[in-house]
Amino acid sequence: MGQKQRDMATPGTFLTRLIRDVRANTIAIMAIALIPLAGLVGGGVDISRLYIVKTRLQHACDAGALAGRKTMGGGTWAQTVNGVSNYPNTQAVQFFDSNYNSAAYGATGVTRSFSENAGKVTGTASATVPMTLMRIFGRTEEVLSVTCDAEMRLPNTDVMFVLDTTGSMGDTPSGDSKTKLQSLKSAVKCFYEIVARLDTDENCTTGNPSGGTGNQVQIRFGFVPYATNVNVGKLLPTSYFANSWPYQSREAQWNANTTYTYPNQGTPTVTSGPTENWTGTGNWQDKAYSKSGTSSTNCQNNVPADTATQNNGSAGSPYNVNTSTSNGVQTVTYKVDQPIVKTQYRYDSYTGNPSKLCYYDTRQATGTATTTYRRVDQGVAQTTYTFKQWHYGRITQDISGLKNGTNWNSSFTLPIGSNGTSKTITWDGCVEERATVKQSSYDPIPDGAKDLNIDLVPSQSDASTLWGPVLDDMIYTPQDPGGWWGGSSYWTYTGPNDTTDEVYSTSDYVNGSSYQCPTQAKKLQAWTDPDAFDTYVDSLTANGNTYHDIGLLWGARLMSPTGIFASENAYTLPTSDNPGGGEIERHLIFMTDGDPCTSVGNYQAYGVAWFDRRQTDASSAPTDGCTDTGTLTAQVNARTAALCTAIKNKNITLWVITFGTLSSSTVTRMTACATSGRYFNATNAATIQSTFKSIADQISQLRLTR
């Protein structure tokens, strides 16, 4: 007993035992661990709250930026809509508030603000979140902040405008103050402002954009204004065109007058002579004697012979010249006299014995020796022509004068002017189509219809694939203006394969066809200069009839990724800021004021329909009209339908806009032509403007950038 008291009283001994005693330790450990456990649990709860609040802040900020940018559209951040100033900012704030519960998780002091720069909307938001368990560590609240932005960023996009610029586009709809063409120009410019983000000279309701679309995206626009024809020829290589082409024209026939000159004379030959003719003698004189004569007879026999004839100076000029010609050969005969001289001797006398001398006399004789010559000269032909008459008909003319290597001349000459004189033939760029076939339907497109093959690349080795220039100066039709609908005619025309369709006449007949060539088309290009865009759109004029097929055909050709411009259209082009090779979204916007309208007297892409009959039956006269009337109009409708299908099959979105009041059959055709859901009808300036804006907004796709 006493010993135990001593042990317990000993401090070292007691503490040692206490340390070694493990009974009830858990309670102490748990007490000590409560402090860090509270921090861990409280931190997890509060961090979860912070994460949820920040996530919702981010979502609300993104929604606000997106809503503000979409509301802004192609306009400005400060625009006023329905009386609300700074409307895009107002929408951004409202969308933020709708997507964020400011009272959630006790958050306070919520702020949000949005701004715009160069078309990009940027937002910031913040909130103060009170802590719960973390307060025991001295953290009473946390301030959270987020940023967001949204911009109108297009994918790489090609937009081809195929625009009706026919005469009816010059009409003013009821209630409007502008013509349909003026309203179209305004709508196209505002479309450009929305998509290209550049300001034109048009006062668009969306405000004044700025900044463009940046260098990381390729946005291009092209144009094909169309009416009776399209003006695309000078956009194409010269190798895509034939060197000769048949036209309703004329060729001069000539009287040939061939004359000959004889600059080189042949070598003369003697045909007779020389014949001596002695005309003069001098007096006889005693000249000599002979000593050897022994008798009178012997003396006479030894008289010297006359000396040989000698030339006595230069020959005279030719005379008795006779010239005859035959087949370019000239034969000349003539005589030449040569002066001649000789010494003559004669017996004089004889003296007998004793001297026995022989005497004779001498004198000079003069005359001429006449020689006849013949010379054959080969002539040099010189042919001159005088106008005889005209040959009128379907004449194949040489058009190679338009080509200047790989460049184009604006004109050339042919001898089809008055009396066969040279006439200057000008070319504005409209083209005649290549080989085609005549069918009531082109679904599917037949092989022979080379004109409807969007992607067929021309080859000089295959004439059926080549184009020809539309040359109004070349045309001379068999009838005067109005002839085919009742005016006077020069001769009866029964069809392009009948020999009576040609005539020979000295008369200067006229061009009885009607012709219009619209503003030159434009290939796809960036149009980074809005002034240039304005200038081009303002150049469009209203004239001519309505041939939908030719406009759609060339719109498709100019934007196809696999056709004649594949190297430019297949993928994005490289720039200093972009390596290129990107995919492209393609949109063809086809705008027309409605019904097709044709005339057999139009000079268009298939010639003058009444005479050439390339689209219709050659054995009967074609008929014309509007909407559904006439064999020529039926061809335009059939070809248009085939082209609409071909365009959509190339993954091109085909937007169709009709402007004005049109027939139900045209509405049916145009609706079928468009990509599903992409047909619109506008009736006045306001609706054409809103239609183009709607399309621009749909093409312009929003994408968050943060």
GUNUBA-797827 format. One record per residue (C-alpha): residue number from 1; x, y, z. Coordinates in steps of 0.2 Angstrom, whole numbers, always signed. Each point is the difference from the previous one (the first is absolute). Example, Ala and Ser with C-alpha at 12.3 -4.5 7.8 and 13.67 -1.06 7.14 Angstrom:
residues 2
PT,num,X,Y,Z
PT,1,+62,-22,+39
PT,2,+6,+17,-3
END
This chain:
residues 706
PT,num,X,Y,Z
PT,1,+0,+0,+0
PT,2,+13,+12,+4
PT,3,+10,-5,-15
PT,4,-14,+4,-12
PT,5,-2,+17,+7
PT,6,+18,+3,-2
PT,7,-1,-5,-18
PT,8,-14,+11,-4
PT,9,+8,+14,+8
PT,10,+14,-1,-11
PT,11,-3,+11,-15
PT,12,+11,-8,-12
PT,13,-7,-17,+4
PT,14,-18,+6,-2
PT,15,+2,+9,-17
PT,16,+10,-15,-7
PT,17,-15,-11,+4
PT,18,-12,+13,-7
PT,19,+9,+1,-17
PT,20,+0,-19,-1
PT,21,-19,-1,+4
PT,22,-10,+0,-16
PT,23,-17,-1,+8
PT,24,-12,+13,-7
PT,25,+12,+8,-13
PT,26,-13,+0,-14
PT,27,-10,+14,+8
PT,28,+15,+11,+1
PT,29,+5,-3,-18
PT,30,-17,+4,-6
PT,31,+0,+16,+9
PT,32,+16,+5,-7
PT,33,-6,-5,-18
PT,34,-16,+10,+0
PT,35,+9,+16,-5
PT,36,+8,-6,-16
PT,37,-15,-11,-4
PT,38,-11,+16,+1
PT,39,+12,+9,-12
PT,40,-1,-15,-13
PT,41,-19,-2,+0
PT,42,-3,+19,+0
PT,43,+13,+3,-14
PT,44,-9,-14,-11
PT,45,-17,+7,+3
PT,46,+6,+18,-4
PT,47,+10,-4,-15
PT,48,-15,-10,-7
PT,49,-10,+16,+3
PT,50,+13,+11,-9
PT,51,+1,-12,-14
PT,52,-18,-1,-3
PT,53,-2,+19,+1
PT,54,+15,+3,-12
PT,55,-7,-12,-12
PT,56,-17,+8,+0
PT,57,+8,+17,-2
PT,58,+10,-6,-15
PT,59,-15,-8,-8
PT,60,-10,+16,+3
PT,61,+14,+11,-7
PT,62,+2,-11,-16
PT,63,-19,+1,-2
PT,64,+0,+19,+1
PT,65,+15,+2,-12
PT,66,-8,-12,-12
PT,67,-17,+9,+1
PT,68,+8,+17,-2
PT,69,+10,-5,-15
PT,70,-15,-8,-8
PT,71,-11,+15,+3
PT,72,+14,+11,-7
PT,73,+0,-10,-16
PT,74,+8,+11,-14
PT,75,-4,+16,+9
PT,76,+9,+9,+14
PT,77,+0,-2,+19
PT,78,-8,+16,+3
PT,79,-15,-2,-11
PT,80,-17,+5,+5
PT,81,-14,-13,-3
PT,82,-18,+3,+4
PT,83,+4,+15,+9
PT,84,+13,-9,+11
PT,85,+17,+8,-1
PT,86,+15,-11,+1
PT,87,-11,-15,-3
PT,88,+13,-13,-2
PT,89,+7,+4,+17
PT,90,-17,+0,+7
PT,91,-3,-17,-7
PT,92,+17,-7,+6
PT,93,-4,+6,+18
PT,94,-17,-7,+0
PT,95,+6,-17,-6
PT,96,+13,+0,+14
PT,97,-13,+4,+13
PT,98,-12,-14,-7
PT,99,+14,-13,+1
PT,100,+6,+5,+17
PT,101,-8,+0,+17
PT,102,+8,+13,+10
PT,103,-6,-6,+16
PT,104,+6,-18,-2
PT,105,+12,-6,+14
PT,106,+0,+17,+8
PT,107,+10,+9,-13
PT,108,-1,+18,+1
PT,109,+7,+15,-10
PT,110,-3,-8,-17
PT,111,+7,+11,-14
PT,112,-1,-2,-19
PT,113,+6,+11,-15
PT,114,+1,-2,-18
PT,115,+10,+9,-14
PT,116,+3,-2,-18
PT,117,+16,+3,-11
PT,118,+2,-4,-19
PT,119,-16,-11,+1
PT,120,+6,-10,+15
PT,121,-11,+1,+16
PT,122,+10,-2,+16
PT,123,-8,-2,+17
PT,124,+6,+0,+18
PT,125,-10,-6,+16
PT,126,+4,-1,+18
PT,127,-9,-6,+17
PT,128,+5,+0,+18
PT,129,-3,-17,+8
PT,130,-1,-1,+20
PT,131,+9,-14,+8
PT,132,-7,-12,+12
PT,133,+11,-12,+10
PT,134,+15,+9,-7
PT,135,-4,+14,+11
PT,136,+9,-9,+15
PT,137,+16,+3,-10
PT,138,-3,+18,-3
PT,139,-7,-1,-18
PT,140,-16,+9,+0
PT,141,-4,+2,-19
PT,142,+8,-3,-17
PT,143,-2,+11,-15
PT,144,-3,-9,-17
PT,145,+3,+7,-17
PT,146,-2,-7,-18
PT,147,+2,+7,-18
PT,148,-8,-5,-16
PT,149,-1,+5,-18
PT,150,-10,-4,-16
PT,151,+3,+6,-18
PT,152,-9,-3,-16
PT,153,+13,-12,-8
PT,154,-4,-8,-17
PT,155,+7,-16,-6
PT,156,+10,+2,-16
PT,157,-15,+6,-11
PT,158,-3,+3,-19
PT,159,-15,+10,-5
PT,160,-5,+1,-18
PT,161,-14,+12,-4
PT,162,-9,-4,-16
PT,163,-11,+15,-2
PT,164,-14,+4,-13
PT,165,+4,+16,-8
PT,166,-14,-1,-14
PT,167,-10,+14,-6
PT,168,-14,-3,+13
PT,169,+12,+3,+14
PT,170,-2,+19,-5
PT,171,-18,+0,+6
PT,172,-5,+8,+16
PT,173,-11,-11,+11
PT,174,-16,+8,+6
PT,175,+3,+10,+16
PT,176,+19,+1,-3
PT,177,+10,+15,-5
PT,178,+14,-10,-7
PT,179,+1,-12,-15
PT,180,+2,-19,+4
PT,181,+18,+1,-6
PT,182,+4,+15,+12
PT,183,-8,-10,+14
PT,184,+10,-15,-5
PT,185,+17,+10,+0
PT,186,-4,+6,+18
PT,187,-4,-17,+6
PT,188,+16,-8,-7
PT,189,+10,+14,+8
PT,190,-8,-3,+17
PT,191,+3,-18,-2
PT,192,+18,+3,-3
PT,193,+1,+11,+15
PT,194,-7,-14,+11
PT,195,+11,-14,-7
PT,196,+16,+10,-4
PT,197,-1,+11,+15
PT,198,+5,+15,-11
PT,199,-10,+17,-3
PT,200,-7,+4,-17
PT,201,-8,+16,-5
PT,202,-17,-7,+3
PT,203,-10,+6,+15
PT,204,-4,-17,+8
PT,205,-11,-2,+15
PT,206,+13,-11,+9
PT,207,+12,+15,+2
PT,208,+18,+2,-6
PT,209,+11,-15,+2
PT,210,+19,+0,+1
PT,211,+14,-11,+2
PT,212,-3,-13,-13
PT,213,+1,-19,+3
PT,214,+18,-1,+3
PT,215,+14,-9,-9
PT,216,-4,-18,+7
PT,217,-15,-2,-11
PT,218,-3,+1,-18
PT,219,-16,+9,-5
PT,220,-3,+2,-19
PT,221,-14,+7,-11
PT,222,-3,-2,-18
PT,223,-13,+7,-12
PT,224,-9,-6,-16
PT,225,-12,+14,-6
PT,226,-11,-8,-13
PT,227,-14,+4,-12
PT,228,+0,-6,-18
PT,229,+18,-4,+2
PT,230,+14,-1,+12
PT,231,+17,+10,-1
PT,232,+13,-13,+4
PT,233,+11,-2,-15
PT,234,+15,+11,+5
PT,235,+1,-10,+17
PT,236,+5,-15,-10
PT,237,+16,-6,-9
PT,238,+1,+3,-18
PT,239,+3,-19,-2
PT,240,-18,-3,+5
PT,241,-7,+8,-16
PT,242,-1,-6,-18
PT,243,+10,+9,-13
PT,244,-15,+0,-12
PT,245,-19,+0,+4
PT,246,-16,+0,-10
PT,247,-11,+16,+0
PT,248,-15,+6,-9
PT,249,+11,+11,-10
PT,250,+7,+4,-18
PT,251,+15,-2,-10
PT,252,+5,+10,-15
PT,253,+2,-8,-18
PT,254,+12,+8,-12
PT,255,+4,+3,-18
PT,256,+18,-5,-2
PT,257,+10,+10,-13
PT,258,+17,-6,-4
PT,259,+13,+10,-9
PT,260,+18,-4,-4
PT,261,+16,+10,+0
PT,262,+15,-5,-9
PT,263,+15,+6,+9
PT,264,+12,-14,-6
PT,265,+2,-2,-19
PT,266,+4,-16,-8
PT,267,+15,-3,-11
PT,268,-3,+5,-18
PT,269,+2,-13,-14
PT,270,+3,+4,-19
PT,271,-15,-6,-11
PT,272,+7,+7,-16
PT,273,+15,+10,-7
PT,274,+10,+9,-1
PT,275,-5,+6,-17
PT,276,+11,+12,-9
PT,277,-7,+15,-8
PT,278,+13,+12,-9
PT,279,-7,+17,-2
PT,280,+15,+11,-3
PT,281,+16,-1,-11
PT,282,+14,+13,-3
PT,283,+8,+4,-17
PT,284,+11,-12,-9
PT,285,+18,+5,+1
PT,286,+16,-7,-8
PT,287,+7,-10,+14
PT,288,+12,-13,-7
PT,289,+8,-8,-15
PT,290,+8,-16,-4
PT,291,+16,-4,-9
PT,292,-3,-18,-1
PT,293,-14,+0,-12
PT,294,+4,-8,-17
PT,295,-16,+2,-7
PT,296,-17,+9,+2
PT,297,-8,-15,+6
PT,298,+13,-4,+12
PT,299,+0,+18,+6
PT,300,-19,-1,+3
PT,301,+1,-16,+10
PT,302,+13,+7,+12
PT,303,-11,+15,+6
PT,304,+1,-1,+20
PT,305,-16,-6,+8
PT,306,-11,+11,+10
PT,307,+6,+1,+18
PT,308,-11,-8,+14
PT,309,-14,+10,+7
PT,310,+4,+9,+16
PT,311,-10,+8,+13
PT,312,+0,+19,-2
PT,313,-5,+6,+17
PT,314,-13,-4,+13
PT,315,-16,-10,-4
PT,316,-16,+10,-1
PT,317,-15,-1,+12
PT,318,-12,-14,-2
PT,319,-15,+3,-12
PT,320,-15,-9,-6
PT,321,-2,-5,+18
PT,322,-15,-12,+2
PT,323,-6,-6,+18
PT,324,-12,-13,+4
PT,325,-5,-7,+18
PT,326,-8,-16,+5
PT,327,-2,-8,+17
PT,328,+13,+11,+8
PT,329,+13,-3,-15
PT,330,+5,+15,-10
PT,331,+7,-3,-18
PT,332,+9,+14,-9
PT,333,+7,+1,-18
PT,334,+10,+14,-7
PT,335,+13,+4,-13
PT,336,+17,+9,+2
PT,337,+10,+8,-14
PT,338,+19,-1,+1
PT,339,+9,+13,-11
PT,340,+13,-9,-11
PT,341,+14,+5,-12
PT,342,+11,-9,-13
PT,343,+12,+4,-14
PT,344,-4,-5,-18
PT,345,+11,-2,-15
PT,346,-3,-1,-18
PT,347,+10,-2,-16
PT,348,+4,+16,-10
PT,349,+11,-4,-15
PT,350,+14,-9,-8
PT,351,+15,+7,-10
PT,352,+8,-11,-13
PT,353,+18,+0,-5
PT,354,+12,+5,+4
PT,355,-6,+5,+18
PT,356,-14,-13,+3
PT,357,-7,+8,+16
PT,358,-16,-5,+9
PT,359,-10,+15,+7
PT,360,-15,-2,+13
PT,361,-10,+13,+10
PT,362,-6,-1,+19
PT,363,-13,+8,+10
PT,364,-9,+0,+18
PT,365,-17,-8,+1
PT,366,-12,+3,+16
PT,367,-16,-8,+5
PT,368,-8,-9,+14
PT,369,-1,-18,+6
PT,370,-18,-3,+7
PT,371,-2,-14,+13
PT,372,-17,-6,+7
PT,373,-1,-5,+19
PT,374,-13,-9,+11
PT,375,+0,+2,+19
PT,376,-11,-10,+13
PT,377,-3,+9,+17
PT,378,-7,-9,+15
PT,379,-12,+12,+9
PT,380,-2,+3,+18
PT,381,-19,-1,+5
PT,382,-8,+14,+10
PT,383,-18,-3,+5
PT,384,-12,+13,+6
PT,385,-18,-2,+6
PT,386,-15,+10,-1
PT,387,-16,-3,+10
PT,388,-13,-12,-9
PT,389,-13,-4,+13
PT,390,-4,-6,+18
PT,391,-3,-18,+5
PT,392,-12,+0,+15
PT,393,-3,-14,+11
PT,394,+8,-10,+15
PT,395,+18,+4,-4
PT,396,+15,-7,+10
PT,397,+11,+15,+3
PT,398,+18,+1,+5
PT,399,+0,+8,+18
PT,400,+18,-4,+4
PT,401,+4,+19,-1
PT,402,-8,+2,+18
PT,403,+14,-10,+7
PT,404,+17,+7,+4
PT,405,+9,-15,+7
PT,406,-6,-2,+17
PT,407,-8,+17,+0
PT,408,-16,+7,-8
PT,409,-2,+14,-13
PT,410,-15,+10,+2
PT,411,-3,+0,-19
PT,412,+6,-6,-17
PT,413,-5,+3,-18
PT,414,-9,-10,-14
PT,415,-4,+4,-18
PT,416,-19,+1,+4
PT,417,-2,+19,-1
PT,418,-9,+9,-15
PT,419,+6,-8,-16
PT,420,+12,-12,+9
PT,421,+10,+14,+9
PT,422,+8,-4,+16
PT,423,-12,+2,+15
PT,424,+5,+1,+18
PT,425,-8,-14,+11
PT,426,+0,+4,+18
PT,427,-3,-12,+15
PT,428,-6,+4,+17
PT,429,+2,-17,+7
PT,430,-17,-9,-2
PT,431,+2,-18,-6
PT,432,-9,-13,-11
PT,433,-2,-17,+8
PT,434,+9,-16,-5
PT,435,-9,-15,-8
PT,436,-17,-5,+7
PT,437,-14,-12,-4
PT,438,-19,+3,-1
PT,439,-10,-9,+13
PT,440,-16,+4,+10
PT,441,+9,-5,+16
PT,442,+18,-1,+5
PT,443,-2,-11,+15
PT,444,+13,-8,-1
PT,445,+10,+12,-10
PT,446,+5,-9,-16
PT,447,+18,-2,-6
PT,448,-4,+10,-16
PT,449,-5,+15,+11
PT,450,+18,+7,+2
PT,451,-7,+17,+4
PT,452,-9,-7,+16
PT,453,+16,-9,+6
PT,454,+5,+12,+14
PT,455,+18,-7,+2
PT,456,+5,-5,-18
PT,457,+16,+9,-4
PT,458,+2,+5,-18
PT,459,+13,-8,-12
PT,460,+6,+7,-17
PT,461,+0,-18,-6
PT,462,-19,-2,+3
PT,463,-10,+14,-8
PT,464,-16,-4,+8
PT,465,+7,+5,+17
PT,466,+5,+18,-6
PT,467,-9,+16,+2
PT,468,-2,+14,-12
PT,469,-1,+19,+2
PT,470,-17,+8,-2
PT,471,+3,+13,-14
PT,472,-14,+12,-3
PT,473,+10,+9,-14
PT,474,+1,-17,-9
PT,475,-19,-3,-2
PT,476,-10,+3,-16
PT,477,-16,-8,+1
PT,478,-12,-5,-15
PT,479,-13,+12,+6
PT,480,-1,+18,+6
PT,481,-5,+5,+17
PT,482,-17,-8,+4
PT,483,+2,-12,-15
PT,484,-3,-16,+10
PT,485,-16,+7,+8
PT,486,-8,+8,-15
PT,487,+13,+13,-7
PT,488,+7,+0,-18
PT,489,+12,-14,-4
PT,490,+13,-2,-13
PT,491,-2,-18,-4
PT,492,-10,-14,+6
PT,493,+8,-9,+15
PT,494,-5,-18,+3
PT,495,+13,-7,+11
PT,496,+19,-1,+3
PT,497,+2,-15,-11
PT,498,-9,+6,-15
PT,499,+11,+7,-15
PT,500,-14,+13,-2
PT,501,+6,+7,+16
PT,502,+15,+8,-9
PT,503,-1,+14,-12
PT,504,+12,+9,-12
PT,505,-4,+19,-2
PT,506,+9,+16,-2
PT,507,-11,+8,+13
PT,508,+6,+5,+17
PT,509,-12,-9,+12
PT,510,-1,+5,+18
PT,511,+2,-9,+17
PT,512,-18,-4,+5
PT,513,+4,-8,+17
PT,514,-1,+8,+17
PT,515,+15,-1,+11
PT,516,+5,+5,+18
PT,517,+16,-4,+9
PT,518,-1,+3,+19
PT,519,+14,+6,+11
PT,520,+15,-11,+0
PT,521,+0,-14,+13
PT,522,+12,-1,+14
PT,523,+10,-16,+6
PT,524,+0,-4,+19
PT,525,+11,+13,+9
PT,526,+2,+7,+17
PT,527,-6,+18,-3
PT,528,+9,+7,+14
PT,529,-3,+17,-7
PT,530,-18,+5,+3
PT,531,+2,+15,-12
PT,532,+4,-12,-14
PT,533,-15,-11,+5
PT,534,-12,+15,-1
PT,535,+7,+5,-17
PT,536,-3,-17,-7
PT,537,-18,-2,+7
PT,538,-4,+18,-6
PT,539,+5,-5,-18
PT,540,-14,-12,-2
PT,541,-14,+5,-12
PT,542,-17,-6,-5
PT,543,-2,-6,-18
PT,544,-5,-16,-10
PT,545,-11,-15,+2
PT,546,+1,-14,+14
PT,547,+10,-15,-4
PT,548,+2,-9,+17
PT,549,+10,-14,-6
PT,550,+15,+10,-7
PT,551,+2,+9,+17
PT,552,-1,-16,+11
PT,553,+12,-9,-12
PT,554,+14,+13,+1
PT,555,-3,+3,+19
PT,556,+3,-18,+2
PT,557,+15,-1,-11
PT,558,+9,+15,+8
PT,559,-2,-8,+18
PT,560,+2,-18,-3
PT,561,+14,-8,+9
PT,562,+3,-13,-13
PT,563,-2,+9,-16
PT,564,+9,+13,-11
PT,565,+5,+10,+15
PT,566,+4,-15,+12
PT,567,+17,+7,+4
PT,568,-7,+15,+7
PT,569,-16,-7,+8
PT,570,+4,-18,+7
PT,571,+8,+6,+16
PT,572,+4,+17,+8
PT,573,+15,+9,-8
PT,574,+16,+3,+9
PT,575,+3,+18,+6
PT,576,+14,+8,+11
PT,577,-10,-4,+16
PT,578,-8,-17,-6
PT,579,+8,-15,-8
PT,580,-17,-4,-9
PT,581,-6,-17,-4
PT,582,-16,+2,+11
PT,583,-17,-6,-4
PT,584,-13,+12,-7
PT,585,-19,+2,+3
PT,586,-8,+5,-16
PT,587,-16,+11,-3
PT,588,-8,+5,-16
PT,589,-13,+13,+2
PT,590,-11,+1,-16
PT,591,-11,+15,+0
PT,592,-13,+3,-14
PT,593,-15,+11,-2
PT,594,-10,-16,-5
PT,595,-6,-7,-16
PT,596,+12,-5,-15
PT,597,-3,+10,-15
PT,598,+7,-4,-17
PT,599,+0,+7,-18
PT,600,+4,-10,-16
PT,601,+8,+16,-6
PT,602,+12,+1,+14
PT,603,+19,-2,-4
PT,604,+4,-11,+15
PT,605,+12,-14,+6
PT,606,-7,-12,-13
PT,607,+0,+12,-15
PT,608,-16,+9,-7
PT,609,-13,-13,+5
PT,610,-11,+2,-16
PT,611,+14,-3,-12
PT,612,+13,-11,+10
PT,613,-13,-11,+9
PT,614,+14,-8,+11
PT,615,-12,-3,+14
PT,616,-16,-4,-10
PT,617,-6,-11,-14
PT,618,+9,+5,-16
PT,619,-14,-5,-11
PT,620,-13,+13,+8
PT,621,+1,+18,+5
PT,622,+2,+2,+19
PT,623,-12,+10,+10
PT,624,+3,+11,+15
PT,625,-9,+8,+14
PT,626,+0,+1,+19
PT,627,-2,-12,+15
PT,628,-6,-16,-9
PT,629,-3,+7,-18
PT,630,+10,-5,-15
PT,631,+12,-14,-5
PT,632,+15,+11,+4
PT,633,-7,+4,+18
PT,634,-3,-18,+3
PT,635,+19,-3,-4
PT,636,+5,+13,+12
PT,637,-11,-8,+14
PT,638,+7,-17,-3
PT,639,+18,+5,+0
PT,640,-3,+10,+15
PT,641,-7,-15,+10
PT,642,+15,-11,-5
PT,643,+12,+13,+5
PT,644,-8,+3,+17
PT,645,+2,-19,+3
PT,646,+18,+0,-6
PT,647,+5,+15,+11
PT,648,-8,-8,+16
PT,649,+9,-16,-4
PT,650,+16,+9,+1
PT,651,-3,+4,+19
PT,652,-4,+18,-4
PT,653,-14,+8,+10
PT,654,-12,+7,-13
PT,655,-10,+15,+7
PT,656,-13,+6,-12
PT,657,-9,+17,+2
PT,658,-14,+6,-11
PT,659,-4,+18,+0
PT,660,-18,+6,-4
PT,661,-16,-9,-6
PT,662,+3,-16,-10
PT,663,-10,-14,-6
PT,664,-4,-15,+10
PT,665,+10,-12,-12
PT,666,+15,+11,+2
PT,667,-2,-1,+19
PT,668,+0,-19,-1
PT,669,+15,+0,-11
PT,670,+10,+12,+11
PT,671,-5,-9,+16
PT,672,+6,-16,-8
PT,673,+16,+8,-6
PT,674,+5,+6,+17
PT,675,+9,-10,+13
PT,676,-14,-6,+13
PT,677,-6,+15,+10
PT,678,+10,+12,-10
PT,679,-13,+8,-11
PT,680,-6,+18,+3
PT,681,-12,+12,-8
PT,682,+1,+19,+2
PT,683,-12,+12,-6
PT,684,+7,+17,+3
PT,685,+16,+9,+6
PT,686,-2,-4,+18
PT,687,-3,-18,-2
PT,688,+14,-2,-12
PT,689,+11,+8,+13
PT,690,-6,-11,+14
PT,691,+2,-15,-11
PT,692,+18,+3,-4
PT,693,+3,+4,+18
PT,694,-8,-16,+6
PT,695,+11,-10,-12
PT,696,+16,+9,+5
PT,697,-4,-3,+19
PT,698,-3,-19,-4
PT,699,+17,-1,-10
PT,700,+9,+10,+14
PT,701,+2,-14,+14
PT,702,+4,+6,+18
PT,703,+14,-9,+9
PT,704,+6,+3,+18
PT,705,+19,+4,+0
PT,706,+2,-1,+19
END
